[in-house]
Amino acid sequence: MNITPFARDSVTQWTHDMNVDVVRNVKNTIIGLTNYDPLIEPYDVGGIKGIINIVPEFDLLGEVYQDILHNHFHFRYFEPLCSELLNIGYEPKESLFGLPYDPRLLLDKQYRITFFQLLQDTIERVDKYSEKAIVVTHSLGGVLLKWFLTTHVSRHWISRNMGKLYIVNAPFGGTTMALRVILSGEYYVPMFHQQFKEPLQRMSGIIMCLPNAYAYGPDEDLVRIDDTQTSLRIQDFHATTLIILLLKCGGICINPT
């Protein structure tokens, strides 16, 4: 990005950079992603620069404008947490790690395997301190970590390497924001609605914010309803969602089967 990120040329370039195409096999099943710029990658992987300030160019502005932008877009992200950890002795890339990911490519199997392996290697590095890792996730990061723990490592590995886990605002049951983006291009940043509609509708990171089976086993609970002592599994969700939508539309109810 640059200091005029919403100038016409910048918008055109950003839209081009965010687009990807799908790769299909002979059965027409999507097996990966292609046609993306491989030179675009997360910033300072393993360090904390990429998670404490997701738009570094905003630092070129005055403090008043920075505060306004932060209040609207929260670009300082994990900065308050990291600052406190640095104050009590944590060191970047030694005892404090950030693992930003490319939201374009999460549904590409090879990218995901590489990212999961990086996540595993990073957590195991904490062994040098003779302590288990403390992991903090936000939003889609919680779903990705769940996917990682479900498919990439064993229960023994989790017991040996994972200490505490803090999951903040993870869309395990989906989020209406993702549904609005995919169906209409509506985003919580109004200026994105038309300028970046198509890339946002096709972005892996947004699609993954819908309820999906990737991070869940077939018999694993997705939603537990305390007052009725019932639960929903991921394979129940499609039928249940359809019922809810129909009820909202006109009081019509159907049998889930």
KERO-743018 format. One record per residue: chain; x, y, z of N, C-alpha, C in turn. Coordinates in Angstrom, 3 decimals. Each point is the difference from the previous one (the first is absolute). Example, Ala and Ser with C-alpha at 12.3 -4.5 7.8 and 13.67 -1.06 7.14 Angstrom:
<atoms>
chain,n_px,n_py,n_pz,ca_px,ca_py,ca_pz,c_px,c_py,c_pz
A,13.190,-5.690,7.800,-0.890,1.190,0.000,0.900,1.200,0.000 .
A,-0.350,1.050,-0.720,0.820,1.190,0.060,-0.770,1.090,0.730 .
</atoms>
This chain:
<atoms>
chain,n_px,n_py,n_pz,ca_px,ca_py,ca_pz,c_px,c_py,c_pz
A,0.839,-1.201,0.000,-0.839,1.201,0.000,0.867,1.242,0.000 .
A,-0.618,1.148,-0.271,0.708,1.264,0.105,-0.876,1.001,0.731 .
A,0.449,1.225,0.094,-0.697,0.992,0.813,-1.307,0.453,-0.650 .
A,-0.226,-0.355,-1.252,-1.282,0.302,-0.655,-0.633,-1.321,-0.449 .
A,-0.350,-0.856,0.951,-0.419,-1.362,-0.356,-1.293,-0.065,-0.795 .
A,-0.794,1.061,0.025,-1.281,-0.065,-0.688,-0.038,0.867,-1.256 .
A,1.173,0.394,-0.482,0.075,0.634,-1.312,-0.339,-1.046,-1.063 .
A,-0.447,0.456,-1.174,-0.495,-0.918,-1.020,1.027,-1.083,-0.350 .
A,1.248,0.402,-0.243,1.013,-0.985,-0.384,0.239,-1.028,1.109 .
A,-0.010,0.467,1.248,0.225,-0.905,1.120,-1.145,-0.995,0.143 .
A,-1.226,0.474,-0.176,-1.164,-0.880,0.099,0.054,-1.070,-1.083 .
A,0.331,0.409,-1.221,0.096,-0.956,-1.099,1.060,-1.059,0.277 .
A,1.158,0.431,0.504,1.080,-0.936,0.300,-0.393,-0.936,1.135 .
A,-0.624,0.548,1.041,-0.397,-0.814,1.149,-1.011,-1.056,-0.430 .
A,-0.964,0.402,-0.830,-1.006,-0.944,-0.481,0.657,-1.132,-0.792 .
A,0.954,0.356,-0.854,0.722,-1.001,-0.783,0.776,-0.945,0.915 .
A,0.654,0.545,1.004,0.844,-0.803,0.880,-0.806,-0.976,0.857 .
A,-1.229,0.363,0.330,-0.790,-0.839,0.898,-0.725,-1.127,-0.720 .
A,-0.117,0.066,-1.306,-0.722,-1.026,-0.751,0.819,-1.282,-0.122 .
A,-0.689,-1.124,0.067,0.606,-1.305,-0.256,-0.974,-0.818,-0.839 .
A,0.506,-1.025,-0.664,-0.832,-0.924,-0.761,0.073,-1.383,0.640 .
A,-1.006,-0.827,-0.268,-0.016,-1.344,0.564,0.552,-1.007,-0.997 .
A,0.578,-1.065,0.524,0.486,-1.127,-0.795,-0.942,-1.169,0.257 .
A,-0.481,-0.633,-1.065,-0.921,-1.131,0.130,0.624,-1.269,-0.580 .
A,-0.409,-1.151,0.533,0.455,-1.277,-0.551,-0.974,-0.471,-1.077 .
A,0.193,-1.213,-0.492,-0.830,-0.497,-1.098,-1.453,-0.169,0.420 .
A,-0.259,-0.097,1.307,-1.370,-0.112,0.501,-0.615,1.365,0.290 .
A,0.728,1.061,-0.377,-0.453,1.378,0.191,-0.027,0.419,1.468 .
A,0.737,-0.725,0.817,0.119,0.344,1.413,1.149,0.991,0.188 .
A,-0.227,1.036,0.771,1.054,0.983,0.265,1.077,-0.643,0.875 .
A,1.225,0.049,-0.462,1.103,-0.631,0.732,1.072,0.998,0.422 .
A,-0.149,1.261,-0.373,1.000,0.986,0.396,-0.256,1.344,-0.645 .
A,0.930,0.906,0.191,-0.120,1.359,-0.514,1.218,0.346,-0.847 .
A,-0.196,0.855,-0.988,1.098,0.402,-0.869,-0.226,1.438,-0.465 .
A,0.918,0.462,-0.850,-0.091,1.341,-0.588,0.059,1.110,1.043 .
A,0.806,-0.216,1.035,0.222,1.049,0.991,1.466,0.400,-0.032 .
A,0.282,1.183,0.482,1.367,0.513,0.005,0.753,-0.611,1.182 .
A,0.981,-0.864,-0.237,0.711,-0.660,1.106,0.905,0.954,0.778 .
A,0.247,1.194,-0.555,0.849,0.960,0.702,-0.740,0.731,1.110 .
A,-1.329,-0.132,0.010,-0.795,0.584,1.083,-0.080,-1.021,1.123 .
A,0.466,0.369,1.170,0.028,-0.941,1.114,-0.153,0.753,1.316 .
A,-0.374,-0.679,1.066,-0.148,0.655,1.301,1.308,0.653,0.444 .
A,-0.136,1.055,0.780,1.130,0.815,0.415,0.562,-0.491,1.332 .
A,1.318,-0.195,0.048,0.722,-0.338,1.221,-0.565,-1.261,0.669 .
A,-0.105,-1.077,-0.763,-0.498,-1.266,0.545,0.967,-0.509,1.069 .
A,-0.519,-0.322,1.149,0.819,-0.429,1.127,0.304,1.138,0.955 .
A,0.075,1.218,-0.529,0.179,1.173,0.842,-1.346,0.593,0.374 .
A,0.020,1.247,0.480,-1.260,0.602,0.448,-0.380,1.258,-0.786 .
A,0.861,0.422,-0.947,-0.308,1.224,-0.738,-1.292,-0.131,-0.808 .
A,-0.241,-1.198,-0.531,-1.173,-0.202,-0.836,-1.298,-0.141,0.765 .
A,0.066,-0.136,1.330,-1.238,-0.129,0.780,-0.252,1.201,0.907 .
A,1.010,0.855,0.196,-0.233,1.177,0.841,-0.419,1.210,-0.822 .
A,0.213,-0.055,-1.315,-0.374,1.133,-0.847,-0.219,-0.526,-1.408 .
A,-1.262,-0.222,-0.364,-0.271,-0.638,-1.286,0.012,0.976,-1.169 .
A,0.137,1.297,0.272,0.177,0.989,-1.074,1.117,0.952,0.433 .
A,1.260,-0.402,-0.118,1.111,0.815,0.499,0.046,1.398,-0.594 .
A,-0.540,0.162,-1.217,0.034,1.323,-0.635,-0.751,1.049,0.801 .
A,-0.963,-0.432,0.818,-0.760,0.962,0.806,0.895,0.699,1.023 .
A,1.163,-0.598,0.304,0.933,0.634,0.937,0.587,1.290,-0.566 .
A,-0.123,0.196,-1.308,0.503,1.226,-0.621,-0.927,1.184,0.239 .
A,-1.195,-0.280,0.487,-0.969,1.061,0.256,0.180,0.557,1.412 .
A,-0.645,1.124,0.260,0.025,0.575,1.339,-0.762,-0.870,0.986 .
A,0.272,0.198,1.299,-0.609,-0.850,1.021,-1.519,0.112,0.006 .
A,-0.533,1.188,-0.273,-1.456,0.185,0.003,-0.631,-0.884,-1.073 .
A,0.582,0.017,-1.207,-0.539,-0.803,-1.090,0.201,-1.494,0.266 .
A,1.131,-0.344,0.608,0.216,-1.398,0.349,-1.077,-0.494,0.961 .
A,-0.334,0.831,0.989,-1.013,-0.393,0.975,-1.365,-0.161,-0.661 .
A,-0.322,0.889,-0.926,-1.284,-0.092,-0.705,-0.068,-1.300,-0.796 .
A,1.074,-0.293,-0.726,0.025,-1.210,-0.824,-0.022,-1.258,0.868 .
A,0.700,0.047,1.133,0.002,-1.165,0.871,-1.391,-0.245,0.579 .
A,-0.697,1.054,0.364,-1.342,-0.146,0.556,-0.964,-0.604,-1.019 .
A,0.257,0.270,-1.290,-0.885,-0.519,-1.043,0.426,-1.371,-0.510 .
A,1.319,-0.226,-0.138,0.490,-1.209,-0.660,0.858,-0.888,0.896 .
A,0.341,0.463,1.221,0.756,-0.811,0.960,1.296,-0.532,-0.604 .
A,0.726,0.864,-0.697,1.188,-0.477,-0.712,1.148,-0.324,0.953 .
A,-0.087,0.441,1.253,1.071,-0.330,0.953,-0.170,-1.407,0.580 .
A,-1.105,-0.605,-0.195,-0.265,-1.411,0.226,0.556,-0.505,1.333 .
A,1.050,-0.832,-0.001,0.529,-0.591,1.227,1.035,0.899,0.693 .
A,0.090,1.244,-0.385,1.033,0.886,0.547,-0.092,0.159,1.516 .
A,-1.192,0.244,0.586,-0.048,0.145,1.467,0.476,-1.258,0.729 .
A,-0.420,-1.175,-0.472,0.419,-1.252,0.636,1.499,-0.195,-0.123 .
A,0.538,0.193,-1.204,1.435,-0.197,-0.206,0.825,0.974,0.830 .
A,-0.466,1.243,0.114,0.732,0.995,0.793,0.111,-0.439,1.456 .
A,-1.097,-0.515,0.547,0.031,-0.464,1.382,0.936,-1.195,0.167 .
A,-0.016,-0.900,-0.972,0.878,-1.174,0.085,1.468,0.392,-0.122 .
A,0.287,0.974,-0.863,1.377,0.483,-0.121,0.453,0.644,1.307 .
A,-0.905,0.687,0.670,0.349,0.689,1.242,0.375,-0.963,1.115 .
A,-0.517,-1.226,-0.053,0.307,-0.951,1.067,1.052,-1.017,-0.419 .
A,0.667,0.257,-1.148,1.169,-0.798,-0.325,-0.081,-0.931,-1.192 .
A,-1.159,-0.085,-0.651,-0.073,-0.832,-1.206,0.822,0.630,-1.123 .
A,0.546,-0.830,-0.877,0.821,0.489,-1.103,-0.526,-0.537,-1.331 .
A,-0.166,0.892,-1.006,-0.483,-0.441,-1.318,0.914,-1.053,-0.619 .
A,-0.612,-1.034,-0.558,0.689,-1.106,-0.662,0.845,-0.840,0.945 .
A,-0.108,0.261,1.292,0.674,-0.818,0.999,-1.013,-0.646,0.941 .
A,-0.852,0.835,0.584,-1.042,-0.525,0.884,-1.378,0.549,-0.358 .
A,-0.054,0.868,-1.011,-1.260,0.589,-0.450,-0.045,-0.061,-1.525 .
A,-0.988,-0.720,-0.529,-0.060,-0.248,-1.439,-1.349,0.451,-0.562 .
A,0.041,0.570,-1.188,-1.224,0.314,-0.723,-0.044,-0.802,-1.288 .
A,-1.170,-0.543,-0.324,-0.119,-0.812,-1.211,-1.145,0.511,-0.874 .
A,0.189,1.139,-0.655,-1.009,0.457,-0.960,-0.044,-0.935,-1.202 .
A,-1.147,-0.053,-0.670,-0.174,-0.911,-1.134,-0.599,0.751,-1.176 .
A,0.057,-0.607,-1.170,-0.519,0.611,-1.218,-1.475,-0.374,-0.146 .
A,-0.937,0.939,0.191,-1.435,-0.341,-0.044,-0.474,-0.411,-1.381 .
A,0.800,0.269,-1.044,-0.396,-0.408,-1.350,0.061,-1.512,-0.175 .
A,0.904,-0.666,0.738,0.431,-1.335,-0.389,-0.342,-1.104,0.995 .
A,-0.827,0.262,0.978,-0.257,-0.988,1.042,-0.672,-1.256,-0.527 .
A,-0.718,0.101,-1.117,-0.654,-1.172,-0.558,0.869,-0.716,-1.029 .
A,1.252,0.424,-0.107,0.970,-0.727,-0.820,0.705,-1.013,0.900 .
A,-0.128,-1.264,-0.330,0.477,-1.060,0.887,1.488,0.123,0.297 .
A,0.821,0.262,-1.020,1.439,0.055,0.214,0.382,1.176,0.890 .
A,-0.650,1.153,-0.210,0.292,1.150,0.856,-0.362,-0.321,1.443 .
A,-1.142,-0.618,0.180,-0.487,-0.303,1.342,0.923,-0.986,0.705 .
A,0.457,-1.023,-0.702,0.919,-0.973,0.604,1.292,0.695,0.432 .
A,0.492,0.886,-0.857,1.233,0.740,0.329,-0.207,0.876,1.221 .
A,-1.152,0.674,0.062,-0.289,0.875,1.149,-0.160,-0.824,1.273 .
A,-0.694,-1.125,-0.087,-0.178,-0.841,1.178,1.334,-0.531,0.505 .
A,0.905,-0.342,-0.918,1.307,-0.480,0.420,0.791,1.111,0.690 .
A,-0.116,1.219,-0.526,0.647,1.145,0.647,-0.574,0.211,1.396 .
A,-1.314,-0.131,0.136,-0.643,0.147,1.300,0.510,-1.065,0.970 .
A,0.101,-1.232,-0.471,0.500,-1.077,0.849,1.443,0.259,0.425 .
A,0.848,0.364,-0.948,1.413,0.248,0.311,0.150,1.146,0.999 .
A,-0.812,1.038,-0.155,0.098,1.153,0.889,-0.411,-0.359,1.420 .
A,-1.094,-0.732,0.140,-0.450,-0.411,1.330,1.036,-0.900,0.659 .
A,0.621,-0.875,-0.773,1.000,-0.913,0.571,1.256,0.735,0.437 .
A,0.259,1.182,-0.581,1.192,0.762,0.401,-0.073,0.425,1.452 .
A,-1.199,0.088,0.555,-0.150,0.421,1.388,0.617,-1.013,0.959 .
A,0.226,-1.230,-0.480,0.601,-1.039,0.839,1.352,0.423,0.564 .
A,0.699,0.889,-0.699,1.317,0.430,0.469,-0.098,0.732,1.334 .
A,-1.209,0.490,0.332,-0.203,0.686,1.278,-0.577,-0.958,1.045 .
A,-0.112,-1.300,-0.381,-0.548,-1.019,0.896,-1.417,0.339,0.440 .
A,-0.743,0.667,-0.853,-1.383,0.337,0.287,-0.852,-0.298,-1.224 .
A,-1.287,-0.182,0.236,-0.924,-0.192,-1.107,-0.411,1.361,-0.565 .
A,-0.416,-0.021,-1.255,-0.337,1.245,-0.690,-1.328,0.570,0.484 .
A,-0.059,1.319,0.059,-1.248,0.729,0.210,-0.388,0.579,-1.351 .
A,-1.176,-0.353,-0.492,-0.426,0.396,-1.339,-1.205,0.929,0.101 .
A,0.061,1.116,-0.735,-1.103,0.959,-0.050,-0.445,0.132,-1.448 .
A,-1.281,-0.175,-0.249,-0.520,0.152,-1.357,-1.129,1.019,-0.013 .
A,-0.228,0.588,-1.156,-1.125,0.922,-0.175,-0.731,-0.328,-1.287 .
A,-1.319,0.031,0.044,-0.861,-0.146,-1.173,0.296,-1.312,-0.732 .
A,0.280,0.082,-1.302,0.243,-1.194,-0.793,1.195,-0.793,0.509 .
A,0.925,0.653,0.692,1.137,-0.716,0.564,-0.425,-1.129,0.919 .
A,-1.122,0.175,0.709,-0.497,-1.056,0.872,-0.468,-1.211,-0.788 .
A,-0.676,0.240,-1.145,-0.447,-1.098,-0.855,1.203,-0.722,-0.595 .
A,1.001,0.765,-0.437,1.200,-0.616,-0.570,0.729,-0.847,1.032 .
A,0.091,0.491,1.218,0.664,-0.786,1.033,-0.785,-1.271,0.284 .
A,-1.316,0.096,0.036,-0.838,-1.184,0.199,0.229,-0.998,-1.133 .
A,0.067,0.471,-1.212,0.265,-0.844,-1.172,1.360,-0.690,0.154 .
A,0.993,0.776,0.425,1.353,-0.516,0.219,-0.001,-1.095,1.066 .
A,-0.655,0.247,1.130,-0.008,-0.964,1.088,-0.791,-1.254,-0.362 .
A,-1.013,0.147,-0.853,-0.850,-1.128,-0.367,0.661,-0.913,-1.022 .
A,0.774,0.580,-0.929,0.469,-0.771,-1.151,1.513,-0.161,-0.095 .
A,0.766,0.852,0.664,1.437,0.033,-0.275,0.854,-0.606,1.109 .
A,-0.501,-0.027,1.219,0.792,-0.513,1.127,-0.838,-0.984,0.816 .
A,0.670,-0.729,0.872,-0.668,-1.014,0.817,-0.378,0.572,1.363 .
A,-0.843,-0.735,0.699,-0.348,0.398,1.362,1.240,-0.005,0.902 .
A,0.896,-0.939,-0.231,1.238,-0.046,0.788,0.821,1.273,-0.232 .
A,0.101,0.430,-1.260,0.747,1.235,-0.305,-0.641,1.193,0.700 .
A,-1.332,0.072,-0.036,-0.706,1.111,0.643,0.298,0.013,1.495 .
A,-0.069,-1.170,0.626,0.243,-0.092,1.441,1.431,0.392,0.350 .
A,0.923,-0.352,-0.866,1.420,0.265,0.278,0.384,1.456,-0.244 .
A,-0.615,0.642,-1.014,0.480,1.318,-0.439,-0.924,1.177,0.295 .
A,-1.292,-0.257,0.177,-0.948,1.097,0.170,-0.283,0.226,1.486 .
A,0.281,1.204,0.470,-0.287,0.339,1.382,-1.374,0.622,0.140 .
A,-0.070,1.307,-0.259,-1.272,0.709,0.077,-0.391,0.501,-1.386 .
A,-1.302,0.113,-0.212,-0.530,0.440,-1.290,-1.077,1.034,0.234 .
A,0.158,1.169,-0.607,-0.983,1.081,0.090,-0.552,0.261,-1.397 .
A,-1.292,-0.241,-0.188,-0.647,0.191,-1.297,-0.967,1.171,0.116 .
A,0.252,1.047,-0.775,-0.803,1.220,0.070,-0.846,0.134,-1.261 .
A,-1.320,0.052,0.175,-0.938,0.288,-1.101,0.203,-0.894,-1.225 .
A,0.129,-1.287,0.208,0.148,-0.916,-1.132,-1.376,-0.352,-0.568 .
A,-0.182,0.070,-1.321,-1.313,-0.276,-0.605,-0.252,-1.490,-0.196 .
A,0.021,-0.768,1.094,-0.202,-1.442,-0.124,-1.379,-0.325,-0.569 .
A,-0.974,0.824,0.311,-1.338,-0.212,-0.538,-0.281,0.849,-1.220 .
A,1.040,0.611,-0.558,-0.188,0.886,-1.154,-0.213,1.437,0.435 .
A,0.009,0.908,-0.962,-0.251,1.407,0.273,-0.827,0.593,-1.130 .
A,-0.966,0.825,0.352,-0.858,0.609,-1.025,0.795,0.937,-0.898 .
A,1.120,0.547,0.506,0.827,0.873,-0.834,0.495,-0.747,-1.228 .
A,0.475,-1.237,0.192,0.493,-0.789,-1.128,-1.122,-0.290,-0.982 .
A,-1.194,-0.285,0.513,-1.137,-0.278,-0.881,-0.342,1.222,-0.841 .
A,0.020,1.170,0.607,-0.305,1.239,-0.739,1.058,0.268,-1.065 .
A,1.272,-0.224,0.345,1.076,0.240,-0.970,-0.157,-0.915,-1.210 .
A,-0.216,-1.289,0.246,-0.044,-0.976,-1.091,-1.221,0.201,-0.892 .
A,-1.138,0.320,0.593,-1.219,0.127,-0.789,-0.119,1.343,-0.713 .
A,0.426,1.075,0.659,-0.234,1.327,-0.580,1.241,0.873,-0.080 .
A,1.100,-0.429,0.588,1.198,0.827,0.007,0.012,1.033,1.108 .
A,-1.016,-0.021,0.863,-0.063,0.979,1.090,1.049,-0.319,1.052 .
A,0.794,1.000,0.375,1.089,-0.175,0.955,-0.148,1.044,1.093 .
A,0.639,-0.251,1.161,-0.175,0.945,1.103,0.732,1.320,-0.232 .
A,0.889,0.029,-0.980,0.623,1.254,-0.419,-0.741,0.458,-1.259 .
A,-0.849,1.026,0.092,-0.888,0.362,-1.111,0.714,0.227,-1.325 .
A,1.202,0.567,0.027,0.695,0.312,-1.251,0.410,-1.263,-0.756 .
A,-0.052,-1.160,0.666,0.371,-1.251,-0.650,-1.145,-0.602,-0.800 .
A,-1.220,0.459,0.197,-1.173,-0.670,-0.552,0.122,-0.218,-1.501 .
A,0.298,1.054,-0.737,0.062,-0.106,-1.450,1.421,-0.156,-0.513 .
A,0.950,0.707,0.635,1.365,-0.012,-0.522,0.638,-1.390,0.039 .
A,-0.308,-0.766,1.045,0.670,-1.280,0.192,-0.998,-1.154,0.095 .
A,-1.165,0.168,-0.600,-1.089,-0.967,0.158,0.401,-1.402,-0.432 .
A,0.483,-0.159,-1.214,0.274,-1.348,-0.516,1.107,-0.719,0.763 .
A,1.145,0.658,0.269,1.034,-0.710,0.779,-0.486,-0.425,1.378 .
A,-0.793,0.852,0.653,-0.486,-0.347,1.331,-0.959,-1.182,-0.050 .
A,-0.835,-0.060,-1.038,-0.960,-1.094,-0.118,0.684,-1.345,-0.218 .
A,1.222,0.018,-0.523,0.708,-1.245,-0.320,1.158,-0.282,0.951 .
A,0.172,0.816,1.039,1.166,-0.139,0.867,-0.162,-1.183,0.954 .
A,1.017,-0.839,0.052,-0.037,-1.188,0.857,-0.297,0.358,1.449 .
A,0.626,1.067,0.494,-0.163,0.358,1.401,-1.427,0.345,0.360 .
A,-0.754,0.578,-0.939,-1.395,0.338,0.260,-0.886,-1.234,-0.147 .
A,0.270,-0.815,-1.007,-0.771,-1.236,-0.178,0.149,-0.894,1.232 .
A,1.208,-0.030,0.595,0.230,-0.829,1.172,-0.743,0.502,1.234 .
A,-0.568,1.195,-0.064,-0.783,0.529,1.121,-1.463,-0.432,-0.072 .
A,-0.332,-0.865,-0.961,-1.294,-0.673,-0.013,0.155,-1.342,0.716 .
A,-1.069,-0.533,0.583,0.110,-1.329,0.619,0.435,-1.024,-1.044 .
A,0.986,-0.790,0.321,0.497,-0.966,-0.969,0.566,-1.212,0.724 .
A,0.174,-1.056,-0.743,0.396,-1.278,0.596,1.504,-0.169,0.138 .
A,0.795,0.946,-0.488,1.441,-0.214,-0.027,0.603,-0.164,1.389 .
A,-0.498,0.754,0.965,0.618,-0.012,1.318,-0.707,-0.929,0.984 .
A,-0.984,-0.757,-0.471,-0.808,-0.793,0.917,-0.089,-1.453,-0.433 .
A,-0.035,-0.899,0.970,-0.295,-1.394,-0.288,-1.495,-0.166,-0.217 .
A,-0.427,-1.090,-0.674,-1.413,-0.175,-0.347,-0.923,-0.093,1.206 .
A,0.502,-0.475,1.134,-0.846,-0.160,1.184,0.302,1.046,1.073 .
A,0.771,0.994,-0.348,0.397,1.011,0.974,-1.053,1.093,0.092 .
A,-0.294,0.439,1.214,-0.991,1.046,0.189,0.488,1.332,-0.561 .
A,-0.877,0.665,-0.736,0.281,1.351,-0.470,-0.684,1.013,0.896 .
A,-1.254,-0.268,0.367,-0.779,0.901,0.847,-0.687,-0.819,1.081 .
A,0.089,0.446,1.239,-0.724,-0.630,1.099,-1.039,0.986,0.525 .
A,-1.219,-0.469,0.146,-1.096,0.852,0.454,-0.339,-0.409,1.426 .
A,0.419,0.795,0.970,-0.062,-0.400,1.408,-1.420,-0.235,0.491 .
A,-0.928,0.876,-0.390,-1.329,-0.100,0.590,-0.797,-1.191,-0.526 .
A,0.448,-0.598,-1.095,-0.700,-1.176,-0.531,0.847,-1.257,0.060 .
A,1.244,0.138,0.452,0.914,-1.134,0.096,0.193,-0.696,-1.351 .
A,-0.046,0.778,-1.074,0.211,-0.550,-1.334,1.252,0.612,-0.611 .
A,0.458,-0.605,-1.089,1.178,0.509,-0.681,-0.152,-0.196,-1.499 .
A,0.786,0.763,-0.749,0.013,-0.104,-1.452,1.391,-0.405,-0.450 .
A,0.073,-0.907,-0.961,1.265,-0.350,-0.622,0.124,0.747,-1.319 .
A,1.171,-0.036,-0.596,0.213,0.775,-1.206,-0.907,-0.481,-1.135 .
A,-0.276,-1.309,-0.068,-0.848,-0.482,-1.077,-1.465,0.359,0.211 .
A,-0.357,0.430,1.231,-1.368,0.444,0.269,-0.204,1.450,-0.415 .
A,1.096,0.711,-0.212,-0.108,1.453,-0.065,-0.740,0.484,-1.228 .
A,0.194,-0.650,-1.140,-0.644,0.459,-1.229,-1.514,-0.043,0.142 .
A,-0.521,-1.111,0.456,-1.449,-0.128,0.148,-0.527,0.961,1.056 .
A,0.742,0.127,1.114,-0.443,0.890,1.069,-0.012,1.447,-0.459 .
A,1.039,0.408,-0.731,0.059,1.361,-0.506,-1.162,0.273,-0.936 .
A,-0.332,-0.981,-0.825,-1.115,0.168,-0.929,-1.299,0.219,0.760 .
A,-0.198,-0.767,1.074,-1.204,0.166,0.804,-0.048,1.396,0.614 .
A,1.123,0.443,0.555,0.049,1.317,0.631,-0.316,1.087,-1.008 .
A,0.576,-0.095,-1.207,-0.255,0.999,-1.026,-1.468,0.014,-0.391 .
A,-0.604,-1.170,-0.134,-1.411,-0.060,-0.364,-0.885,0.561,1.104 .
A,0.361,-0.290,1.230,-0.775,0.534,1.108,0.054,1.521,0.022 .
A,1.156,0.535,-0.274,0.147,1.450,-0.006,-0.757,0.615,-1.185 .
A,-0.061,-0.755,-1.096,-0.637,0.551,-1.191,-1.531,-0.029,0.089 .
A,-0.558,-1.009,0.673,-1.464,-0.019,-0.026,-0.624,-1.039,0.897 .
A,0.706,-0.472,1.007,-0.607,-0.938,0.909,-0.159,-1.393,-0.541 .
A,0.704,-0.342,-1.071,-0.107,-1.324,-0.619,1.035,-0.917,0.629 .
A,-0.373,-1.214,0.317,0.944,-0.946,0.566,-0.035,-1.291,-0.824 .
A,1.164,-0.605,-0.197,0.081,-1.239,-0.755,0.718,-1.051,0.803 .
A,-0.170,-1.248,-0.383,0.726,-1.091,0.626,1.459,0.056,-0.447 .
A,0.984,-0.082,0.915,1.419,0.090,-0.387,0.409,-1.006,-1.052 .
A,-0.675,-1.158,-0.087,0.382,-0.999,-0.986,-0.474,0.377,-1.386 .
</atoms>
